[in-house]
Amino acid sequence: MFHRLRPTETPMRLFRQTLSRKSLLIAGAAAGLSLAAACGASGQSGAGGEPGTPLETRPANAPSQQPAFAGQTRAPAVRTEAALAHTVVASGLNHPWGLALLPDGRWLVTERAGTLRIIGADGAKGEPIAGLPAVAARGQGGLLDVALSPSFATDRMIFWAYSEPRDGGNATSIASGRLADDGTRVEQVKVIFRAMPTYDGDKHFGGALTFAPDGKLFLTLGERSDRPMRPQAQDLGSHMGKIIRINADGSAPQDNPFVGRAGALPEIWSLGHRSPQGVVVTPQGQVWTVEHGARGGDELNLTQASRNYGWPDAAYGIEYAGGPIGAGATQKDGTEQPVYYWDPVIAPGGMTLYSGAMFPGWNGNLLVAALREKHIARLVIENDRVVGEERLLTDLGERVRDVAVGPDGAVWAITDEDDGKLVRLARAG
């Protein structure tokens, strides 16, 4: 079904950036973007009000909480001028979690139970790739994200995050290996990083991967959810609730912020995270992450070295069972505020930075997979703030787990379902 989306005449200066590591570099001229009310047109955007009014209109879970600055939540609705349509390219996937674009236009797709396979742009599904280590496919755990080496064209190395079974429980690890020339197996497999401590749980593994322009590898790690584990998000002696930055061989870069500090793990980039499942590093080196809050309080952070992002001492939203999170504080000295938060939540999964020829007006926008609300959130960024939000792919009606950009600028997504799908979103017609 095609849906024509009409903008208003209010122009907005675009924040220009280029492609994240999950999509192929394509030059594209930036174009203007317009603010508009979301008028409930089926298929692409959610309900909203008059131009300039917030896209989100549902009651907040924590209505007494106030944002720390204007625009930190409930951004104005924006609308894409072009008509959009999606195509289900492949189906029958078992809870896919991550995807990465190969140079030939095919996709590497992980399935949470432990399968990695190649899927063509025509929907042809390859057999499971052999050679991967066992995963702890339990609850939210399993085979998670996958990323290509920056020099994949010459070394064919791939990297994947997974919940690793260990004595006493499990935790998130990163392995690397060479994808065979025929794509049927991975060779020279090596576990290059193991998050510590091991814990016998089934939630908040994190697991999003991306390479920065300087070749450093970022990994998101949750704090494992259970109340006894929450304080570890503030503990520099634990990897839990952290963003990790390592070299491609798993070693800690010497310019990481906590290298040499007594009692601190050298791989840590930032702390105070709850359940981050999306990460983007821009060509300029900015590190954007998204993470799940409890009931209310999903966050978008501009994650800087050594900074503390608050969990569990400062957070928006409330406990799943109701009541305040800890003391109910949304701010605390020594902690950073999120650039943006959602209340009610969207349950953010993977994320990418758009750059492409198909939608030049989206260049520099963040695209965030939304699991609970079953859409892709397009966030317009200006001066490191969210100034507009649009909901894409709402007519699919499935939990969107990860999102990436194809060679022609079309948006690709996978859905976290028993019958998971690989979907292409493009201009209609």
C-alpha positions in Angstrom: 0.0 0.0 0.0 1.3 3.4 -0.9 0.7 6.5 1.2 1.4 10.0 0.1 3.0 12.1 2.8 2.8 15.9 2.6 5.2 18.3 4.4 4.5 21.9 5.5 6.5 24.8 4.3 8.7 25.1 7.5 12.3 24.3 6.4 14.9 22.9 8.7 18.6 23.0 8.4 19.9 19.4 8.2 22.7 18.1 10.3 25.1 16.6 7.7 26.9 13.4 8.4 27.9 10.3 6.4 27.3 6.7 6.7 27.5 4.4 9.7 29.5 1.1 9.4 26.3 -0.8 8.9 25.6 0.7 5.5 27.5 1.3 2.3 29.0 4.8 1.7 27.1 6.7 -1.0 27.4 10.3 -1.7 24.1 12.2 -1.5 23.3 15.8 -1.5 21.5 17.1 1.6 18.0 18.4 1.1 15.6 20.4 3.2 13.3 18.8 5.7 9.9 20.1 6.8 8.1 20.0 10.1 4.5 18.7 9.8 1.7 17.3 11.9 1.3 13.5 11.8 -2.3 13.2 10.7 -2.7 9.5 11.3 -2.1 8.4 7.7 -1.9 4.6 7.8 1.4 3.0 7.0 4.2 5.5 7.9 3.5 7.9 10.7 1.8 7.9 14.1 -0.9 10.2 15.3 -0.1 13.8 16.1 -1.5 17.3 16.2 -1.0 20.6 14.4 2.4 21.5 12.8 5.1 21.8 15.5 3.2 19.7 18.1 4.7 16.5 19.5 4.4 13.3 17.6 3.8 11.3 20.9 0.4 12.0 22.4 -0.1 9.1 24.8 0.1 9.8 28.5 3.5 9.4 30.1 4.2 6.7 32.7 5.8 9.3 34.9 3.8 12.5 34.2 5.3 14.4 37.2 8.8 14.1 35.7 10.0 17.1 33.7 12.7 17.1 31.0 16.0 18.7 31.9 15.9 20.9 28.8 13.5 21.9 26.0 13.2 19.2 23.3 14.5 16.3 25.4 11.3 14.3 24.9 8.2 14.4 22.6 9.9 16.0 19.6 7.7 17.6 16.9 6.3 15.3 14.2 8.0 15.4 10.8 6.8 13.9 7.5 8.6 12.5 4.5 7.4 14.1 1.3 7.8 11.0 -0.8 5.3 8.1 -0.8 6.9 5.0 0.8 6.3 1.3 0.4 7.9 -1.8 1.9 8.7 -5.2 0.4 9.1 -8.4 2.5 12.3 -9.8 0.9 12.7 -12.9 3.0 10.7 -14.6 5.8 10.9 -17.6 8.0 13.8 -16.3 10.0 14.1 -17.3 13.7 14.2 -14.1 15.7 16.9 -12.4 13.7 19.0 -9.9 15.7 21.7 -8.2 13.6 22.4 -7.6 10.0 25.5 -6.3 8.1 25.8 -5.4 4.4 28.3 -7.4 2.3 30.2 -5.7 -0.5 28.2 -7.7 -3.1 24.8 -6.4 -1.8 23.9 -9.5 0.1 23.2 -9.4 3.9 24.7 -11.3 6.8 21.9 -11.9 9.2 22.1 -13.4 12.7 19.3 -15.5 14.3 19.2 -15.5 18.1 19.2 -19.2 18.5 22.8 -19.3 17.0 22.5 -19.3 13.3 24.3 -16.9 10.9 23.3 -16.9 7.3 23.6 -14.9 4.1 20.5 -13.5 2.4 20.5 -12.1 -1.1 18.7 -8.9 -2.1 16.4 -11.2 -4.0 15.5 -13.1 -0.9 17.6 -16.2 -1.5 18.5 -17.6 1.9 21.8 -19.4 2.4 22.3 -22.4 4.6 23.5 -21.7 8.2 27.2 -20.7 8.1 29.3 -23.4 9.9 32.1 -22.7 12.5 30.4 -20.5 15.0 30.9 -21.3 18.7 27.9 -22.3 20.9 25.6 -19.6 22.3 23.6 -19.4 25.4 20.2 -19.0 23.6 18.2 -18.2 26.7 15.7 -15.4 27.2 17.2 -12.3 25.5 20.5 -14.1 25.0 21.9 -15.8 21.9 23.7 -14.8 18.8 23.4 -11.0 18.7 25.0 -8.4 16.4 27.5 -8.9 13.5 29.9 -6.4 11.9 32.4 -6.6 9.0 36.0 -5.7 9.4 36.8 -2.3 8.0 39.2 -4.1 5.7 36.7 -6.9 4.8 37.4 -6.6 1.1 40.9 -7.9 1.7 40.8 -9.9 4.9 37.2 -11.2 4.9 37.1 -10.9 8.7 33.8 -10.7 10.5 33.0 -10.0 14.2 30.0 -11.1 16.2 28.6 -10.6 19.7 26.9 -13.5 21.5 25.9 -14.6 25.0 28.5 -17.2 25.8 27.8 -20.2 28.1 30.3 -20.2 30.9 30.9 -22.0 34.2 28.4 -20.4 36.6 26.2 -18.8 33.9 26.9 -16.7 30.9 27.9 -13.2 29.6 28.4 -11.3 26.4 31.5 -12.1 24.3 32.9 -11.1 20.9 34.4 -13.5 18.5 36.1 -13.0 15.1 36.7 -15.2 12.2 37.4 -15.2 8.4 34.3 -15.7 6.3 35.3 -18.4 3.7 35.4 -17.4 0.1 32.2 -19.4 -0.6 30.4 -18.0 2.4 29.7 -21.4 3.9 31.8 -21.3 7.1 33.9 -19.1 9.3 37.5 -20.0 9.8 40.2 -19.0 12.3 37.6 -18.3 15.0 38.9 -16.6 18.1 37.1 -15.1 21.1 38.6 -11.7 21.4 36.7 -10.2 24.3 34.7 -11.7 27.3 32.6 -9.4 29.4 33.0 -10.0 33.2 31.6 -11.0 35.5 29.8 -14.2 34.5 26.2 -14.2 35.7 23.4 -16.8 35.7 20.7 -14.6 34.0 18.8 -14.2 30.8 18.4 -10.5 30.2 20.2 -7.3 29.2 23.2 -8.7 27.3 23.6 -5.6 25.1 25.4 -6.9 22.1 25.4 -4.1 19.5 28.7 -3.8 17.5 30.1 -1.1 15.3 33.6 -0.1 14.0 34.6 3.5 14.4 36.4 5.3 11.5 39.7 4.8 13.4 39.2 1.0 13.4 38.3 0.7 17.1 35.4 -1.6 17.9 32.5 -0.5 20.1 30.2 -2.9 22.0 27.2 -2.2 24.2 26.7 -4.1 27.4 23.6 -4.2 29.6 23.7 -4.5 33.4 21.9 -7.9 33.3 18.6 -6.5 34.6 18.2 -8.2 38.0 18.2 -5.9 41.0 21.4 -7.4 42.6 23.2 -6.6 39.3 22.1 -3.0 38.8 24.8 -1.4 40.9 27.4 -2.9 38.6 26.5 -0.3 36.0 28.3 2.1 38.3 31.2 -0.2 39.1 34.4 0.3 37.0 35.5 -3.1 38.0 32.7 -4.7 36.0 31.8 -4.6 32.3 28.1 -4.7 33.1 26.1 -1.6 32.1 29.0 -0.2 30.0 30.0 0.8 26.5 33.2 -1.0 25.6 35.9 0.2 23.2 38.6 -2.3 22.0 41.0 -2.9 19.2 40.2 -5.5 16.6 42.4 -8.0 18.4 40.4 -7.5 21.6 43.1 -5.4 23.5 42.2 -2.2 25.2 43.4 1.0 23.3 45.8 3.0 25.4 43.8 6.1 25.0 40.7 4.6 26.6 39.6 6.8 29.5 40.2 4.4 32.4 43.4 2.8 31.3 45.8 2.8 34.3 43.2 3.6 36.9 43.3 1.2 39.9 40.3 -1.1 40.0 39.0 -0.1 36.6 38.7 -2.3 33.6 40.6 -0.8 30.6 38.1 -1.6 27.9 35.4 0.7 29.4 34.4 3.8 27.4 31.4 5.0 29.4 29.3 3.7 32.3 25.8 4.0 33.9 23.9 2.2 31.1 20.8 -0.1 31.6 20.2 -2.1 28.4 21.8 -0.5 25.3 21.2 -2.4 22.1 22.1 0.2 19.4 25.3 2.0 18.6 26.5 4.3 15.8 29.9 6.0 15.4 29.8 8.9 13.0 32.7 9.8 10.6 33.5 12.6 13.0 33.8 10.1 15.9 30.6 10.9 17.8 29.3 7.8 19.6 25.5 7.6 19.7 23.7 4.8 21.7 20.1 3.9 22.4 19.0 1.9 25.4 15.9 0.5 27.0 14.4 2.1 30.0 11.9 0.5 32.3 8.3 1.8 32.0 9.2 5.1 30.4 12.8 6.3 30.0 14.2 4.8 26.8 17.2 6.9 26.0 19.3 8.3 23.2 22.7 9.2 24.4 25.7 11.0 22.8 28.1 8.8 24.6 31.4 10.4 25.5 34.6 8.9 27.0 34.5 8.5 30.8 31.0 9.9 31.2 28.4 8.4 33.5 24.9 8.1 32.1 23.2 7.6 35.4 21.6 4.1 35.7 20.4 3.1 38.2 20.8 6.3 40.3 19.2 8.7 37.8 16.6 7.6 35.2 13.4 8.7 33.6 10.3 6.5 33.9 9.1 4.1 36.6 9.7 0.4 37.6 7.8 -2.2 35.6 5.8 -3.1 38.7 5.1 0.6 39.3 6.7 3.1 41.7 9.9 5.1 41.4 13.2 3.7 40.2 15.4 3.9 43.3 14.9 7.4 44.8 13.0 8.5 41.7 15.8 11.0 40.6 16.0 12.0 37.0 19.2 14.0 37.6 22.3 13.5 39.7 25.6 15.4 40.0 28.3 13.7 38.0 25.9 12.1 35.6 24.9 13.0 32.0 21.4 13.6 30.7 20.2 11.7 27.7 19.9 13.8 24.5 16.4 12.4 24.2 14.1 10.0 26.0 10.8 8.3 25.2 7.9 8.0 27.7 6.0 5.8 26.9 8.8 3.6 25.6 9.4 2.4 22.0 11.9 -0.4 23.1 14.8 0.6 20.9 16.8 -2.1 19.2 19.5 -1.4 16.6 20.3 1.9 15.0 22.0 3.4 12.0 22.9 6.8 10.6 21.2 7.4 7.2 23.2 8.4 4.2 21.9 7.7 0.7 20.7 8.9 -2.6 17.1 7.6 -2.3 16.1 9.9 0.6 18.6 12.8 0.6 16.4 14.7 3.0 17.2 12.0 5.6 21.0 12.4 5.4 22.4 12.7 8.9 19.2 11.4 10.5 19.3 8.5 13.0 17.1 5.5 12.2 16.1 3.5 15.4 14.5 0.1 15.3 11.5 0.0 17.7 10.5 -3.4 19.1 7.5 -2.6 21.3 6.0 0.0 19.1 6.8 -1.9 15.9 8.2 0.9 13.7 11.4 2.6 12.7 11.9 6.0 14.4 13.5 8.6 12.2 15.2 11.2 14.4 16.2 14.5 12.9 19.4 15.8 14.6 20.4 19.4 14.7 23.2 20.7 16.9 23.3 17.4 18.8 19.6 17.6 19.6 16.5 15.8 18.4 14.3 18.3 16.6 11.9 16.0 14.8 10.6 12.5 14.8 8.8 10.3 12.3 7.5 6.7 12.5 8.2 4.6 9.5 7.2 1.0 8.6 4.2 1.1 10.9 2.0 -0.8 8.5 4.2 -3.9 8.8 3.0 -4.6 12.4 6.1 -6.4 13.6 8.8 -5.9 16.2 11.7 -4.2 14.3 15.0 -5.4 15.7 17.7 -3.9 13.5 17.9 -1.4 10.6 20.6 -0.6 7.9 20.9 1.2 4.6 21.4 -0.5 1.2 23.6 0.5 -1.7 20.8 2.5 -3.3 19.8 4.3 -0.2 16.7 2.0 0.6 16.3 1.1 4.2 16.5 -2.5 5.3 15.2 -4.0 8.5 14.8 -7.3 10.3 11.9 -8.2 12.6 12.2 -10.1 15.9 9.5 -12.7 15.4 9.1 -16.5 15.2 8.6 -15.8 11.5 11.1 -13.1 11.3 11.4 -11.1 8.1 14.0 -9.1 6.1 12.2 -6.0 4.8 13.1 -3.3 2.3 11.6 0.2 2.7 11.9 2.4 -0.4 10.1 5.1 -2.5 6.8 3.8 -3.8 6.5 3.3 -7.5 
